[in-house]
Amino acid sequence: MKLLKSKNSGDGFGYVKLKIESEDDIWELYNLILSGDSVRSVTYRKTHKENISGTVTIKVHKLVMTVIVKNTEYGGQALRVSGFNAIDNEHVKMGQHHTLELKVGSELVLYKRSWDWLARTRLDEACKKKIGTGDDILILLIGNGVANMFLVSSQKTSKLFTVSHNITRGGKNNNNSYKESKNKFFQMIIQNLVSHLNFNDLDNIILGGPGFFKDDFFKYLFDSDNQKNKEFTSILKRKKHIFIVTKTSSVFQSSIDEILLNEDFQEKLKDTKAFQQVKLIQHFQYLLATNPDLVCYGLKNTENALENNAIETLMVSDALIRSDCLKIRSKLANITGMNNSMGGKTCIFSSTHNSGKTLENMSGIAAILRFPVEHLLECEVDESNQAWETGYEGGGRNDGQDEDFDWFKKEKDEIKKHQMPQLDNNSLERQFQQNSTTSDNFLASLKSDKQDDDFFSDMD
């Protein structure tokens, strides 16, 4: 992700202008853009106009819109940001619903009423990560007629492709058919590898599986008699060292942790975030079984441990960070920010990793402690989960999202009083300073931003 511009008023309110450079950036934005934020980007809007004759003319207009976010939808290659139009324009009235679609190459401006420690940290990590760094792990799991290719990055675990092929049973009278069907299966895997990966840029591919198919595929891959693509064969000869063959119990995602915890690979994988998170969860579970006084999980216990400055490592699921409930997000921001200021470590777990799913089963928040803390609750998972879901520690109705948008409704009339004259190049910063003293002036700041033509000239 490329940071093009940023401004902050000093009290937390401000914006960043970003360019999406990879599909990993789309996932990062999915975790960064929350309900109640605002996003500005180039978009398209259809308009319908009825002619005198009764026919309807449909036009598609390209325009820049600022949307107050209601929800986001991650689609792998695109992020759909839905919400309400914050600024009147010729084609869309303020308050009307609209959806922005952000893809690789898109530029956007993200406004937040509060850039807390968690948001700043995630943004900083996303902008520092370079495409093609060695933090990604490629895992190809091969079984009898089934192969799954996974990419394990610091942000998520994704399946690149699946190959299925019926392999004929071998026997005295059927050996040729068996060999032909198996070779066909291997060719299908190779075709997918070539179409999905650039072997010149790869540092490692781990081949795994429960039987002998992974070993047979490895031999087949480097048998030049089997390869029709001479260029690919030449690349393979130079890249044979990147392949690692190991045994796993299955060809499915559940076997990824078996590879990450394999002692034979730990030296090679030790710097990857996926490996570090798996080891952290493994250490947490070990302490939970052998010395439970040195761990805690659930909201109340974690807050209690933090108040006693007992947290060594805080673990938080990104599923909680994306919550629609303002109370949940506020609590998380306070907890992570305070833990950082006290010198504790904070690790954000991806909900697509197996380790992240394990953390979610423990309420989504847990900690490894420096020392035991008295008065921690022994059984609080159900109550803690209810608190996360409702936004109230005692349970109740989920009003978090409604509260996020109450201020938008109140500002509809108020914003009309903020009709700004043409502003100079420094106007945006001045208006942030004037209008961001309270969150109630958030929309007024967006309105004044619309007048800064210089800032958005390259997006129109």
C-alpha positions in Angstrom: 0.0 0.0 0.0 1.3 3.4 -0.9 0.7 6.4 1.4 0.2 9.5 -0.9 -0.7 12.1 1.7 -1.9 12.4 5.3 -3.0 15.1 7.7 -4.0 15.0 11.3 -5.5 17.7 13.4 -3.7 16.7 16.6 -6.8 15.4 18.5 -7.0 12.2 16.5 -9.2 13.3 13.6 -7.6 13.3 10.2 -7.2 11.5 6.8 -4.8 9.5 4.7 -4.7 9.3 1.0 -3.7 5.8 -0.2 -3.1 3.8 -3.4 -3.9 0.1 -3.5 -0.9 -1.8 -4.9 -1.7 -5.5 -4.3 -4.6 -7.8 -3.3 -3.0 -8.0 0.2 -3.7 -4.3 0.5 -7.4 -4.9 -0.1 -7.4 -7.2 2.9 -5.6 -4.6 5.0 -8.1 -2.0 4.0 -10.9 -4.4 5.0 -9.5 -4.4 8.5 -8.8 -0.7 8.5 -12.0 0.8 7.1 -14.7 0.6 9.8 -18.4 1.6 10.1 -18.6 5.3 10.9 -15.4 6.2 8.9 -15.6 8.0 5.6 -14.0 7.0 2.3 -13.6 9.2 -0.8 -12.8 7.8 -4.2 -13.6 7.8 -7.9 -16.8 5.9 -8.6 -19.6 5.4 -11.1 -23.3 6.2 -10.7 -26.2 5.4 -13.1 -28.9 7.9 -13.6 -32.3 7.3 -15.3 -34.0 10.1 -17.3 -37.4 9.8 -18.9 -37.8 11.5 -22.2 -40.9 13.2 -23.5 -41.7 10.2 -25.6 -41.7 8.0 -22.5 -38.4 6.2 -23.1 -35.9 6.1 -20.4 -32.2 7.0 -21.0 -29.6 5.5 -18.7 -26.3 7.3 -18.3 -23.2 6.2 -16.3 -21.4 9.2 -14.7 -17.8 9.1 -13.3 -17.5 11.2 -10.2 -15.7 11.5 -6.9 -17.9 10.7 -3.9 -17.4 10.7 -0.1 -19.3 7.8 1.6 -19.9 7.5 5.3 -19.3 3.8 5.8 -22.1 1.5 6.9 -20.4 -1.8 6.1 -17.6 -3.4 4.0 -17.6 -6.6 1.9 -14.3 -8.3 1.1 -14.2 -10.1 -2.2 -10.6 -11.0 -2.7 -9.9 -8.9 -5.7 -12.1 -6.0 -4.6 -13.5 -4.3 -1.5 -17.0 -3.0 -1.6 -17.6 0.0 0.8 -21.3 0.8 1.3 -22.8 3.7 3.1 -24.4 7.2 2.7 -23.2 10.0 0.5 -21.8 12.8 2.7 -21.7 15.6 0.2 -24.3 16.8 -2.3 -23.4 16.6 -5.9 -25.3 16.8 -9.3 -26.2 13.2 -9.4 -26.4 12.0 -5.8 -28.1 13.7 -2.9 -26.6 13.8 0.5 -27.8 10.8 2.6 -28.5 8.6 -0.5 -27.0 5.1 -0.4 -24.0 4.3 -2.6 -21.3 1.6 -2.8 -17.7 2.2 -3.7 -15.7 -0.6 -5.3 -11.9 -0.5 -4.5 -9.5 -2.6 -6.5 -5.8 -2.8 -7.2 -4.8 0.6 -8.6 -7.6 2.5 -6.9 -6.8 5.6 -4.9 -8.9 6.6 -1.9 -9.0 9.0 1.0 -9.8 7.5 4.4 -11.2 9.8 7.1 -11.4 8.8 10.7 -12.8 10.8 13.6 -10.1 9.1 15.7 -6.9 7.5 14.5 -6.2 5.4 17.6 -3.0 3.4 18.2 -4.5 0.3 16.6 -5.5 2.1 13.4 -2.1 3.9 13.1 -0.2 0.6 13.7 -2.1 -1.3 11.1 -1.7 1.5 8.5 2.0 1.8 9.2 2.5 -2.0 8.8 0.5 -2.1 5.6 2.4 0.8 4.0 5.8 -0.7 5.0 5.1 -4.1 3.5 6.6 -4.5 0.0 5.2 -6.8 -2.7 7.2 -10.0 -3.0 8.8 -10.0 0.4 9.7 -13.3 2.0 6.9 -13.3 4.5 4.6 -15.4 2.3 4.5 -19.2 2.5 3.3 -21.3 -0.5 2.0 -24.7 0.4 0.9 -27.4 -2.1 -0.9 -30.3 -0.5 -1.3 -33.4 -2.8 -3.3 -36.5 -2.3 -5.0 -39.2 -4.4 -6.6 -37.2 -7.1 -6.9 -34.0 -5.0 -4.5 -31.0 -4.7 -4.9 -27.7 -2.9 -2.6 -24.8 -3.2 -2.5 -22.3 -0.3 -0.8 -18.9 0.2 -0.1 -18.1 3.8 0.7 -14.4 4.2 1.0 -12.2 7.3 -2.6 -11.0 6.7 -4.5 -14.1 5.7 -4.5 -17.7 4.4 -6.0 -18.0 1.0 -6.5 -21.0 -1.4 -5.0 -20.2 -4.8 -6.5 -23.2 -6.6 -7.9 -26.8 -6.3 -7.3 -29.6 -8.7 -9.4 -32.7 -8.7 -9.0 -35.7 -11.1 -10.2 -39.3 -11.0 -7.1 -41.6 -10.9 -7.7 -45.1 -12.3 -6.9 -47.9 -9.9 -3.6 -49.7 -10.7 -3.2 -53.5 -11.2 -1.6 -56.1 -13.3 -3.9 -55.4 -16.2 -4.5 -51.7 -15.6 -1.1 -50.3 -15.0 -0.9 -48.1 -18.1 -4.3 -46.5 -17.4 -3.2 -45.8 -13.8 0.0 -44.1 -14.9 -1.8 -42.1 -17.6 -4.4 -40.8 -15.2 -1.8 -40.0 -12.6 0.3 -38.1 -15.1 -2.7 -36.2 -16.3 -3.4 -35.2 -12.7 0.2 -34.0 -12.3 0.0 -32.0 -15.6 -3.2 -30.3 -14.3 -1.3 -29.2 -11.2 1.6 -27.9 -13.2 -0.7 -25.9 -15.5 -2.2 -24.2 -12.4 1.2 -23.5 -10.9 2.4 -21.8 -14.1 -0.8 -19.7 -14.4 -0.8 -18.6 -10.7 2.9 -18.2 -9.8 6.0 -16.5 -11.2 8.7 -19.0 -10.3 11.5 -16.5 -10.9 10.3 -14.6 -7.7 9.6 -17.6 -5.4 11.7 -18.3 -2.3 9.9 -21.5 -1.2 7.2 -24.0 -2.0 6.3 -26.7 0.5 4.9 -29.9 -0.9 2.9 -31.9 1.6 0.3 -34.7 1.7 -0.6 -37.9 3.5 0.7 -40.5 1.0 3.2 -41.0 -1.8 1.6 -38.7 -4.3 3.6 -35.6 -3.2 6.9 -37.6 -3.7 5.7 -38.9 -7.1 4.8 -35.3 -8.2 8.2 -34.0 -7.1 9.9 -36.6 -9.3 7.5 -36.0 -12.2 8.1 -32.2 -11.9 11.8 -32.5 -12.5 11.7 -35.2 -15.1 12.4 -33.3 -18.3 10.8 -36.0 -20.4 7.5 -35.1 -18.9 7.8 -31.3 -19.6 6.7 -29.9 -22.9 7.4 -26.3 -21.8 11.2 -26.0 -22.2 11.3 -22.5 -20.7 9.5 -23.8 -17.6 11.9 -26.8 -17.4 14.8 -24.4 -17.5 13.4 -22.3 -14.6 12.7 -25.5 -12.6 16.3 -26.6 -12.8 17.4 -23.3 -11.3 14.7 -23.4 -8.6 14.9 -27.0 -7.4 16.2 -25.8 -4.1 13.0 -23.9 -3.2 10.9 -27.1 -2.9 10.5 -28.8 0.5 8.7 -32.1 0.7 7.0 -33.2 4.0 4.3 -35.4 5.2 0.9 -34.1 6.4 -2.2 -35.8 7.7 -4.5 -34.4 4.9 -4.6 -32.1 1.9 -6.8 -29.5 3.6 -6.2 -26.2 5.4 -6.2 -27.9 8.8 -2.8 -29.4 7.9 -1.1 -26.0 7.4 -0.3 -25.7 11.1 1.4 -29.2 11.0 3.9 -27.6 8.5 4.4 -24.4 10.5 5.1 -26.4 13.7 7.4 -28.9 12.0 10.9 -28.5 13.6 12.6 -29.1 10.3 11.2 -25.9 8.8 11.3 -23.6 11.9 14.6 -22.0 11.0 13.4 -21.2 7.5 10.0 -20.0 8.6 10.9 -18.3 11.9 10.6 -14.7 10.5 7.2 -15.1 9.0 4.2 -13.8 10.9 2.1 -16.8 10.3 4.7 -19.0 12.0 5.1 -16.6 14.9 1.3 -16.5 15.5 1.1 -20.3 15.5 4.0 -20.6 18.0 2.3 -17.9 20.2 -1.0 -19.8 20.3 0.9 -23.0 21.0 2.7 -21.4 23.9 -0.5 -19.9 25.2 -2.2 -23.4 25.2 0.8 -24.9 26.9 0.7 -22.4 29.7 -3.1 -22.8 30.0 -2.5 -26.5 30.6 0.6 -26.3 32.8 0.5 -22.9 34.5 -2.9 -21.3 34.0 -2.1 -18.4 36.3 0.1 -16.9 33.6 -2.6 -16.6 30.9 -6.0 -15.0 30.7 -8.7 -14.7 28.1 -12.0 -12.8 27.7 -12.7 -9.1 28.1 -13.0 -8.7 31.8 -9.9 -10.8 32.7 -7.8 -9.0 30.0 -8.9 -5.6 31.3 -8.1 -6.7 34.9 -4.7 -8.0 33.9 -4.0 -4.7 32.0 -4.9 -2.6 35.0 -2.3 -4.5 37.0 0.3 -4.0 34.2 0.6 -7.8 34.0 0.3 -8.3 30.3 3.4 -9.5 28.4 1.7 -10.3 25.1 -1.8 -9.3 24.1 -3.5 -11.3 21.4 -6.5 -9.8 19.5 -8.6 -11.3 16.6 -9.0 -9.0 13.6 -12.7 -10.1 13.6 -13.2 -8.0 16.7 -11.5 -5.0 15.1 -14.0 -5.1 12.2 -17.0 -5.1 14.6 -19.9 -2.8 13.7 -20.4 -2.0 17.4 -18.7 1.2 18.4 -18.4 0.1 22.1 -16.4 -2.9 21.1 -14.0 -0.9 18.9 -13.6 1.8 21.6 -12.7 -0.9 24.1 -10.2 -2.5 21.8 -8.6 0.8 21.0 -8.2 1.6 24.7 -6.9 -1.8 25.6 -4.3 -2.0 22.7 -3.2 1.6 23.2 -2.8 1.2 26.9 -0.9 -2.1 26.5 1.5 -0.4 24.1 2.1 2.5 26.4 2.9 0.1 29.3 5.5 -1.7 27.2 3.4 -4.8 26.4 3.5 -6.5 23.0 0.3 -6.7 20.9 -0.3 -9.3 18.2 -3.3 -9.0 15.8 -4.4 -12.5 14.6 -5.9 -13.0 11.1 -9.3 -14.7 11.4 -8.4 -16.7 8.2 -5.4 -18.4 9.8 -6.1 -21.5 11.9 -4.4 -19.7 14.9 -6.8 -16.8 14.5 -9.8 -19.2 14.6 -8.4 -20.8 17.8 -8.2 -17.3 19.3 -11.8 -16.6 18.2 -13.0 -19.7 20.1 -11.5 -18.1 23.2 -13.6 -14.9 22.9 -11.2 -13.2 20.4 -9.0 -11.6 23.1 -6.4 -13.3 25.3 -3.0 -12.5 26.9 0.2 -14.1 28.2 1.0 -12.6 31.6 4.3 -11.5 33.2 3.0 -12.6 36.6 -0.2 -14.1 38.2 -3.0 -11.7 38.9 -5.5 -12.2 41.7 -9.3 -12.1 41.3 -9.3 -13.3 37.6 -12.5 -15.1 36.8 -12.2 -18.8 36.3 -15.2 -19.2 33.9 -16.2 -16.1 31.9 -16.1 -17.1 28.3 -19.9 -17.1 27.8 -20.3 -13.8 29.5 -17.4 -12.2 27.7 -18.6 -13.4 24.3 -22.0 -11.9 25.1 -20.3 -8.6 26.0 -18.5 -8.6 22.7 -21.6 -9.3 20.7 -23.8 -6.7 22.5 -21.3 -4.1 23.4 -22.3 -4.3 27.0 -20.6 -6.3 29.6 -24.0 -7.4 31.1 -25.6 -8.3 27.7 -28.4 -6.5 26.1 -29.4 -5.0 22.7 -26.8 -4.3 20.0 -27.2 -0.6 19.5 -23.6 0.0 18.5 -24.1 0.5 14.8 -27.2 2.8 15.3 -25.1 5.0 17.6 -22.4 5.2 14.9 -25.0 6.8 12.6 -27.0 9.0 14.9 -24.6 11.8 14.4 -25.0 11.6 10.6 -28.7 12.1 10.9 -28.3 15.1 13.2 -25.7 16.7 10.9 -28.0 16.7 7.8 -29.4 20.1 8.6 -26.3 21.4 10.4 -24.0 20.8 7.4 -26.0 23.2 5.3 -24.8 26.0 7.6 -21.2 25.2 6.6 -21.3 26.4 3.0 -17.6 27.3 2.5 -16.3 29.9 0.0 -13.5 28.8 -2.4 -10.6 27.7 -0.3 -6.9 28.1 -0.9 -4.4 25.2 -0.8 -4.0 25.4 3.0 -7.8 25.4 3.7 -8.1 21.7 4.4 -5.7 21.8 7.3 -7.3 25.0 8.7 -10.8 23.4 8.5 -9.6 20.3 10.2 -8.3 22.4 13.1 -11.5 24.4 13.3 -14.0 21.6 12.8 -12.5 18.6 14.4 -12.6 19.8 18.0 -15.7 17.6 18.4 -16.9 14.6 16.4 -20.2 16.5 15.6 -18.3 18.6 13.1 -17.1 15.6 11.2 -19.4 16.1 8.2 -18.7 19.8 8.1 -15.0 18.9 7.7 -15.9 16.6 4.8 -17.9 19.4 3.2 -15.1 21.8 3.4 -12.7 19.2 2.0 -14.9 19.0 -1.2 -13.8 22.6 -2.0 -10.1 21.7 -2.1 -9.7 21.1 -5.8 -6.0 20.9 -5.7 -6.1 17.9 -3.3 -8.4 15.8 -5.5 -7.4 17.0 -9.0 -5.6 13.8 -9.8 -8.7 11.7 -8.8 -11.3 13.4 -10.9 
